[in-house]
Structure formats: structure tokens, C-alpha cells
Amino acid sequence: MRITNNYLSQRVTADIQRNLSSMADAEQKISTGRRFDRISEDPLAGVQVMGVDRGLRALEQYRKNTSAARTRSDAEEA
């Protein structure tokens, strides 16, 4: 097989474009602080994030409920 200058230049150009794309992805991850944007990019981590988010929402609701109960209790005592 003969390797021509045209083939070499196409190959180098494709490699450079692939590397630039990888660098752009890395820069986006660094700038946003997110490892992925869609769950389809990492399903296992996406499920874990959703579980943690659900837990945080439950804790926030618990905090609101205790605050409301404390306010009502204080009002009844007064």
C-alpha cells in the first residue's frame, strides 16, 4: 500500500480535530464543574445523582416541617 501526502495530511487533520474536540469537552467539564450533562452519558452516576437529589429534597422538606411545627408549638404556648 502506498502512503501518499494527501493521505498523511488527511490523517493528521483528523487527529488534530479529534484532539481539539476532546480538549473542548474537557474545558466544558472544568468550566461547568459537571462531569456529565445528560444521564445517558453516565447512567450509573446519573442514578446516584438522582438518589442524592431525592435525599436532599426529603431533608429540606423535613426541615420545613420541623420549622412549621416549632412555630405552631411556640404560638400555642404563648
C-alpha positions in Angstrom: 0.0 0.0 0.0 1.3 3.4 -1.0 1.0 6.2 1.5 0.5 9.5 -0.2 1.0 13.0 1.1 -2.7 13.6 0.7 -3.5 10.6 2.9 -1.0 11.8 5.5 -2.4 15.3 5.6 -6.0 14.0 5.9 -4.9 11.7 8.8 -3.1 14.5 10.6 -6.1 16.8 10.2 -8.5 14.2 11.5 -6.2 13.5 14.5 -6.0 17.2 15.3 -9.7 17.7 15.0 -10.3 14.7 17.4 -7.8 16.1 19.9 -9.4 19.6 19.7 -12.9 18.0 20.3 -11.6 16.1 23.3 -10.0 19.3 24.7 -13.2 21.3 24.2 -15.1 18.6 26.2 -12.6 18.7 29.0 -12.7 22.5 29.1 -16.5 22.4 29.3 -16.4 19.9 32.2 -13.9 22.1 34.0 -15.8 25.3 33.5 -19.2 23.9 34.4 -18.0 21.7 37.2 -20.1 18.9 35.9 -18.8 15.5 34.9 -21.8 15.0 32.6 -24.7 16.9 31.2 -27.1 14.1 30.3 -27.9 11.0 32.3 -27.3 9.0 29.1 -23.6 10.0 29.2 -23.1 8.0 32.5 -26.3 6.2 33.6 -24.9 4.8 36.8 -23.6 8.2 38.1 -26.9 9.7 36.9 -28.9 7.3 39.1 -26.7 8.1 42.0 -27.1 11.9 41.5 -30.9 11.5 41.3 -30.8 9.5 44.6 -28.8 12.1 46.3 -31.1 14.8 45.0 -34.1 13.0 46.3 -32.5 12.7 49.7 -31.7 16.4 49.8 -35.2 17.3 48.9 -36.5 15.0 51.6 -34.2 16.6 54.2 -35.3 20.1 53.1 -39.0 19.1 53.5 -38.2 17.6 56.9 -36.5 20.9 57.9 -39.5 22.9 56.7 -41.9 20.6 58.7 -39.9 20.9 61.9 -39.8 24.7 61.5 -43.5 24.8 61.0 -44.1 22.5 64.0 -41.8 24.6 66.2 -43.6 27.8 65.1 -47.0 26.3 65.9 -45.8 24.9 69.2 -44.4 28.4 70.2 -47.7 30.0 69.2 -49.7 27.6 71.2 -47.5 28.1 74.3 -47.8 31.9 74.0 
